Amino acid sequence: MKSLKITAVLLLLAVVMTSCSSVRVASDYDQQVNFGQYNTYAFFKPGIDKAEISDLDKKRILRAIEEEMAAKGFTKSEDPDLLVSIFTKTNENINIYQNNMMGMGYGWGWHPWYWGAGNNTVNRTSDGTLYLDFIDAEDKELVWQGMGTAALATDVDRKQKRINKIVGKILKKYPPEIRR
């Protein structure tokens, strides 16, 4: 009985931990754009100000973008080729796990009156989606958009690491590999 509960808890913990580590990403872009023309960037303040997250999380995201863009050879500039904007969405997931196996230690059907005496476990997680928009600074048109969805970290010490991972995975898709 006790080992069944421990096994169920460990299995639930393993599922939660592995689901937290995955980041789902996608991107879209204007196929007519020559992405080799972009070397500099700046943040698009009006778009960033609209993002409905805390100022601290905005700073974390912008830091992560700066690091990734520098690693790709981009320079932050007052006269940029690209404007970078962000948009965020959150989604709360509520999972209810029912355990109706309590008292079933003697085999299937031996003590049917034990059915229904189980526990319910409620697990709440939040997924966040981060959109990165790259806008041509001259034309003011969207040329590339990347998005990443992942479980959000609530621990302050892990937030920056989590955000770095999400931004890094999104920006792996930039610049797009154009297939003709």
C-alpha positions as CSV (number, residue, x, y, z in Angstrom):
1,M,0.0,0.0,0.0
2,K,2.7,2.4,1.1
3,S,4.9,1.5,-1.8
4,L,2.1,2.1,-4.3
5,K,1.7,5.7,-2.9
6,I,5.4,6.3,-3.0
7,T,5.6,5.0,-6.6
8,A,2.7,7.2,-7.7
9,V,4.2,10.3,-6.1
10,L,7.6,9.6,-7.7
11,L,6.0,9.0,-11.1
12,L,4.1,12.3,-10.8
13,L,7.3,14.1,-9.8
14,A,9.2,12.6,-12.7
15,V,6.4,13.7,-15.2
16,V,6.4,17.2,-13.7
17,M,10.1,17.6,-13.8
18,T,10.5,16.4,-17.4
19,S,7.6,18.5,-18.6
20,C,9.3,21.6,-17.0
21,S,12.5,21.1,-18.9
22,S,11.0,21.2,-22.4
23,V,10.7,24.3,-24.5
24,R,8.5,24.2,-27.6
25,V,9.6,26.7,-30.2
26,A,8.4,27.9,-33.6
27,S,9.2,30.7,-36.0
28,D,7.8,32.5,-39.0
29,Y,9.4,35.0,-41.3
30,D,9.0,37.0,-44.5
31,Q,10.6,34.9,-47.3
32,Q,11.3,38.0,-49.4
33,V,13.7,39.5,-46.8
34,N,17.5,39.3,-47.0
35,F,18.4,38.6,-43.4
36,G,22.1,39.2,-44.1
37,Q,21.4,42.9,-44.2
38,Y,20.8,43.1,-40.5
39,N,23.8,43.7,-38.2
40,T,22.5,46.1,-35.5
41,Y,19.4,46.1,-33.3
42,A,17.6,48.1,-30.6
43,F,14.7,47.3,-28.4
44,F,11.3,48.6,-29.5
45,K,10.2,50.3,-26.3
46,P,6.5,50.8,-27.1
47,G,6.1,47.0,-27.7
48,I,8.1,46.0,-24.6
49,D,6.1,48.4,-22.4
50,K,2.9,46.6,-23.5
51,A,4.2,43.2,-22.3
52,E,2.1,42.2,-19.3
53,I,4.8,40.9,-17.1
54,S,6.8,42.4,-14.2
55,D,9.5,44.8,-14.9
56,L,12.0,42.4,-13.3
57,D,11.0,39.7,-15.8
58,K,11.2,42.2,-18.7
59,K,14.8,42.9,-17.6
60,R,15.6,39.2,-17.5
61,I,14.2,38.7,-21.0
62,L,16.0,41.7,-22.4
63,R,19.3,40.5,-20.8
64,A,18.9,37.1,-22.4
65,I,18.2,38.6,-25.8
66,E,21.2,40.9,-25.5
67,E,23.5,37.9,-24.7
68,E,22.1,35.8,-27.6
69,M,22.2,38.7,-30.1
70,A,25.9,39.4,-29.1
71,A,26.7,35.8,-29.6
72,K,25.3,36.0,-33.1
73,G,27.5,39.0,-33.9
74,F,24.8,41.7,-33.6
75,T,25.6,45.1,-32.1
76,K,23.1,47.1,-30.0
77,S,22.8,50.6,-31.7
78,E,21.1,54.0,-31.6
79,D,20.6,53.6,-35.4
80,P,19.5,50.0,-35.7
81,D,18.7,47.8,-38.7
82,L,16.3,45.7,-36.6
83,L,13.9,46.6,-33.8
84,V,13.2,43.8,-31.2
85,S,9.9,43.6,-29.4
86,I,8.4,41.1,-27.0
87,F,5.0,39.8,-26.2
88,T,4.0,37.3,-23.6
89,K,1.1,35.1,-22.7
90,T,0.5,32.8,-19.8
91,N,-1.7,29.8,-19.4
92,E,-2.5,28.0,-16.1
93,N,-2.9,24.2,-16.3
94,I,-4.7,22.3,-13.6
95,N,-4.3,18.5,-13.6
96,I,-6.3,16.3,-11.3
97,Y,-4.9,12.8,-10.7
98,Q,-7.4,10.2,-9.2
99,N,-6.1,7.3,-7.2
100,N,-8.9,4.8,-6.6
101,M,-6.6,1.9,-5.9
102,M,-6.5,2.3,-2.1
103,G,-7.0,-1.0,-0.3
104,M,-6.5,-3.2,-3.3
105,G,-3.6,-5.1,-1.9
106,Y,-5.2,-8.6,-2.3
107,G,-5.6,-8.7,-6.1
108,W,-8.3,-7.7,-8.6
109,G,-11.8,-8.1,-7.4
110,W,-11.0,-9.5,-3.9
111,H,-12.3,-6.5,-2.0
112,P,-14.5,-4.4,-4.3
113,W,-15.8,-2.3,-1.4
114,Y,-12.4,-0.6,-1.2
115,W,-13.1,1.2,-4.6
116,G,-13.7,4.9,-4.3
117,A,-11.6,5.3,-1.1
118,G,-8.7,6.9,-3.1
119,N,-7.0,10.2,-3.0
120,N,-7.1,13.0,-5.6
121,T,-3.9,15.0,-6.3
122,V,-4.2,18.4,-7.8
123,N,-1.2,19.9,-9.7
124,R,-1.1,23.5,-10.9
125,T,1.5,24.6,-13.4
126,S,1.8,27.7,-15.5
127,D,3.1,27.8,-19.1
128,G,4.4,30.9,-20.6
129,T,4.7,31.9,-24.2
130,L,7.3,34.4,-25.2
131,Y,7.1,36.0,-28.7
132,L,10.1,37.8,-30.1
133,D,9.3,40.1,-33.0
134,F,12.1,41.4,-35.3
135,I,10.9,44.5,-37.1
136,D,12.8,46.1,-40.0
137,A,13.7,49.5,-38.5
138,E,13.5,51.4,-41.8
139,D,10.2,49.9,-43.2
140,K,8.7,49.3,-39.7
141,E,7.4,45.9,-40.9
142,L,7.6,42.6,-39.1
143,V,10.2,40.4,-40.8
144,W,10.7,37.5,-38.3
145,Q,8.8,36.2,-35.3
146,G,9.9,33.5,-32.9
147,M,7.9,32.0,-30.1
148,G,8.7,29.6,-27.2
149,T,6.4,28.0,-24.8
150,A,7.6,26.4,-21.5
151,A,6.7,25.9,-17.9
152,L,7.5,28.9,-15.9
153,A,9.9,28.9,-13.1
154,T,8.6,30.5,-9.9
155,D,11.9,30.4,-7.9
156,V,13.8,33.7,-8.3
157,D,17.1,31.9,-8.5
158,R,15.9,29.7,-11.4
159,K,14.0,32.4,-13.4
160,Q,17.0,33.9,-15.2
161,K,18.3,30.4,-16.2
162,R,14.8,29.4,-17.4
163,I,14.4,32.6,-19.4
164,N,17.9,32.2,-20.9
165,K,17.0,28.7,-22.0
166,I,13.7,29.9,-23.6
167,V,15.3,32.8,-25.4
168,G,18.3,30.7,-26.5
169,K,16.0,28.1,-28.1
170,I,13.9,30.7,-29.8
171,L,16.9,32.5,-31.3
172,K,18.4,29.3,-32.6
173,K,15.8,29.7,-35.3
174,Y,17.2,33.1,-36.3
175,P,18.3,33.8,-39.0
176,P,16.0,31.5,-40.8
177,E,17.4,28.9,-43.2
178,I,15.9,30.0,-46.4
179,R,15.2,27.0,-48.7
180,R,14.6,27.8,-52.3
